[in-house]
Amino acid sequence: MSVKADQAHRAPAVREVAEYLGLPEREVIEGLVAANAYNSASLDAAGTTEERSAAGSDSRAPADTVGDIDPAMDRFEDFHTLAPLLRTLRERDRRILRMRFAEELTQAEIGAELGISQMQVSRLLSRTLARLRSGMLAD
């Protein structure tokens, strides 16, 4: 390097770092990009202004949340338990569940769509949900 960065009162240019280290400029650039991805902060520090405004004024420091029970974990576990049970259902039962809970149709609307009575839809839903419930509770 012809001029030292501290003598020039500036950060060295990529070309200068590459020459000093004997590396191609491309590798120096990759290293700089990788270094920018790293950001350390104290576990006791409150979130940034953006994080606090996104979370509300009640934003806690990371250390205050370490070890907390994640409420989404139960939902995650339920989905992974439920998915194989849903695959065991007949197509009609899956379709009824989809119409009722995903499309939010009423039992009467489902019955009209399938050409069956609302009472039959109610019985099918009750039977299917009981089967899923027992499968979820089984170990």
Sine and cosine of phi, psi and omega as CSV:
sin_phi,cos_phi,sin_psi,cos_psi,sin_omega,cos_omega
0.00,0.00,0.78,-0.63,-0.07,-1.00
-0.97,0.24,-0.66,0.75,0.00,-1.00
-0.86,-0.51,0.79,-0.61,0.03,-1.00
-0.95,0.31,0.59,-0.81,-0.05,-1.00
-0.86,0.50,-0.65,0.76,-0.05,-1.00
-0.94,0.35,-0.44,0.90,0.05,-1.00
-0.97,0.24,-0.51,0.86,-0.03,-1.00
-1.00,0.05,-0.12,0.99,-0.02,-1.00
0.86,0.51,0.65,0.76,0.04,-1.00
-0.43,-0.90,0.25,-0.97,0.08,-1.00
-0.96,0.28,0.55,-0.84,0.00,-1.00
-0.92,0.39,0.50,-0.86,0.05,-1.00
-0.97,0.24,0.36,-0.93,0.01,-1.00
-0.82,0.57,-0.69,0.73,0.01,-1.00
-0.86,0.51,-0.68,0.74,-0.02,-1.00
-0.92,0.40,-0.66,0.75,0.02,-1.00
-0.91,0.41,-0.68,0.74,0.00,-1.00
-0.88,0.48,-0.69,0.73,0.03,-1.00
-0.89,0.45,-0.72,0.69,-0.05,-1.00
-0.88,0.47,-0.65,0.76,-0.04,-1.00
-1.00,0.03,-0.20,0.98,-0.04,-1.00
0.94,0.33,0.58,0.81,-0.01,-1.00
-0.88,-0.48,0.39,-0.92,0.13,-0.99
-0.92,0.39,0.51,-0.86,-0.01,-1.00
-0.85,0.53,-0.57,0.82,0.00,-1.00
-0.84,0.55,-0.68,0.73,-0.02,-1.00
-0.93,0.37,-0.59,0.81,0.05,-1.00
-0.90,0.43,-0.68,0.74,0.02,-1.00
-0.89,0.45,-0.69,0.73,0.04,-1.00
-0.86,0.50,-0.65,0.76,0.03,-1.00
-0.91,0.42,-0.65,0.76,0.03,-1.00
-0.91,0.41,-0.65,0.76,0.04,-1.00
-0.89,0.45,-0.70,0.71,0.01,-1.00
-0.89,0.46,-0.64,0.77,0.00,-1.00
-0.90,0.43,-0.54,0.84,0.01,-1.00
-0.94,0.33,-0.36,0.93,-0.01,-1.00
-0.97,0.24,-0.30,0.95,-0.05,-1.00
-1.00,-0.05,0.76,-0.65,0.01,-1.00
-0.57,-0.82,0.92,-0.40,0.01,-1.00
-0.98,-0.18,0.54,-0.84,0.05,-1.00
-0.52,-0.85,0.42,-0.91,0.01,-1.00
-0.93,0.38,0.63,-0.77,0.06,-1.00
-0.93,0.37,-0.31,0.95,0.00,-1.00
-1.00,-0.01,-0.16,0.99,-0.03,-1.00
-0.97,0.25,0.67,-0.74,0.09,-1.00
-0.93,0.36,0.31,-0.95,-0.01,-1.00
-0.88,0.47,0.22,-0.98,0.05,-1.00
-0.92,0.40,0.19,-0.98,0.01,-1.00
-0.85,0.53,-0.66,0.75,0.01,-1.00
-0.91,0.42,-0.67,0.74,0.00,-1.00
-0.90,0.43,-0.66,0.75,0.00,-1.00
-0.91,0.42,-0.66,0.75,-0.01,-1.00
-0.94,0.34,-0.55,0.84,0.03,-1.00
-0.94,0.33,-0.61,0.80,-0.05,-1.00
-1.00,-0.01,-0.12,0.99,-0.11,-0.99
1.00,-0.09,0.14,-0.99,-0.08,-1.00
-0.94,0.35,-0.14,0.99,-0.11,-0.99
-1.00,-0.07,0.44,0.90,-0.04,-1.00
-0.92,0.40,0.75,-0.67,-0.01,-1.00
-0.98,-0.21,0.37,-0.93,0.08,-1.00
-0.94,0.33,0.49,-0.87,0.00,-1.00
-0.81,0.59,-0.61,0.80,-0.01,-1.00
-0.88,0.47,-0.46,0.89,0.00,-1.00
-0.97,0.25,-0.27,0.96,-0.04,-1.00
-0.96,-0.29,-0.22,0.98,-0.01,-1.00
-0.90,0.43,0.79,-0.61,-0.01,-1.00
1.00,0.01,-0.09,1.00,0.06,-1.00
-0.92,0.40,0.47,-0.88,0.10,-0.99
-0.97,0.24,0.80,-0.60,-0.01,-1.00
-1.00,0.09,0.92,-0.40,-0.03,-1.00
-0.89,0.45,-0.41,0.91,0.01,-1.00
-0.97,0.26,-0.28,0.96,-0.03,-1.00
-0.91,0.42,-0.66,0.75,0.04,-1.00
-0.87,0.49,-0.69,0.73,0.01,-1.00
-0.89,0.45,-0.67,0.74,0.03,-1.00
-0.86,0.51,-0.74,0.68,0.00,-1.00
-0.90,0.44,-0.64,0.77,0.03,-1.00
-0.88,0.47,-0.69,0.72,0.01,-1.00
-0.88,0.48,-0.66,0.75,-0.03,-1.00
-0.96,0.28,-0.40,0.92,0.09,-1.00
-0.99,0.16,-0.61,0.79,-0.08,-1.00
-0.97,0.26,-0.58,0.81,-0.09,-1.00
-0.81,0.59,-0.77,0.64,0.00,-1.00
-0.91,0.41,-0.51,0.86,0.03,-1.00
-0.92,0.39,-0.63,0.77,0.02,-1.00
-0.89,0.45,-0.57,0.82,0.00,-1.00
-0.92,0.39,-0.36,0.93,0.00,-1.00
-0.99,0.13,-0.21,0.98,-0.03,-1.00
-0.97,0.25,0.43,-0.90,0.11,-0.99
-0.93,0.36,0.41,-0.91,-0.04,-1.00
-0.83,0.55,-0.66,0.75,-0.01,-1.00
-0.88,0.47,-0.67,0.75,0.00,-1.00
-0.92,0.40,-0.65,0.76,0.05,-1.00
-0.90,0.44,-0.63,0.78,0.00,-1.00
-0.91,0.42,-0.67,0.74,0.02,-1.00
-0.89,0.45,-0.70,0.72,0.04,-1.00
-0.87,0.49,-0.68,0.73,0.00,-1.00
-0.88,0.47,-0.71,0.71,-0.01,-1.00
-0.91,0.41,-0.64,0.77,-0.06,-1.00
-0.96,0.29,-0.72,0.69,-0.15,-0.99
-0.98,-0.20,-0.47,0.88,0.03,-1.00
-1.00,-0.02,-0.71,0.70,-0.01,-1.00
-1.00,0.01,-0.18,0.98,0.03,-1.00
0.84,0.55,0.65,0.76,0.08,-1.00
-0.99,0.15,0.46,-0.89,0.08,-1.00
-0.97,0.23,0.24,-0.97,0.04,-1.00
-0.88,0.48,-0.61,0.80,0.02,-1.00
-0.90,0.43,-0.67,0.75,0.01,-1.00
-0.92,0.40,-0.63,0.78,0.04,-1.00
-0.90,0.43,-0.69,0.72,0.02,-1.00
-0.86,0.51,-0.69,0.72,0.01,-1.00
-0.89,0.45,-0.64,0.77,0.00,-1.00
-0.91,0.41,-0.63,0.78,-0.06,-1.00
-1.00,-0.06,-0.14,0.99,-0.01,-1.00
0.97,0.25,0.53,0.85,0.06,-1.00
-0.77,-0.64,0.19,-0.98,-0.03,-1.00
-0.98,0.20,0.31,-0.95,0.05,-1.00
-0.88,0.47,-0.58,0.81,0.00,-1.00
-0.91,0.42,-0.65,0.76,0.04,-1.00
-0.90,0.43,-0.64,0.77,0.04,-1.00
-0.88,0.47,-0.69,0.72,0.01,-1.00
-0.86,0.51,-0.71,0.71,0.00,-1.00
-0.91,0.42,-0.68,0.73,0.01,-1.00
-0.89,0.46,-0.68,0.73,0.04,-1.00
-0.89,0.45,-0.71,0.71,-0.01,-1.00
-0.88,0.48,-0.71,0.70,-0.01,-1.00
-0.90,0.44,-0.71,0.70,-0.03,-1.00
-0.91,0.40,-0.69,0.72,0.00,-1.00
-0.92,0.40,-0.59,0.81,0.05,-1.00
-0.90,0.43,-0.67,0.75,0.02,-1.00
-0.89,0.46,-0.70,0.72,0.02,-1.00
-0.91,0.41,-0.67,0.74,0.00,-1.00
-0.87,0.50,-0.71,0.71,-0.01,-1.00
-0.92,0.38,-0.59,0.81,0.06,-1.00
-0.91,0.41,-0.59,0.81,0.02,-1.00
-0.94,0.35,-0.55,0.84,-0.06,-1.00
-1.00,0.07,-0.29,0.96,0.00,-1.00
-0.96,0.28,0.59,-0.81,0.04,-1.00
-0.97,-0.23,0.00,0.00,0.00,0.00
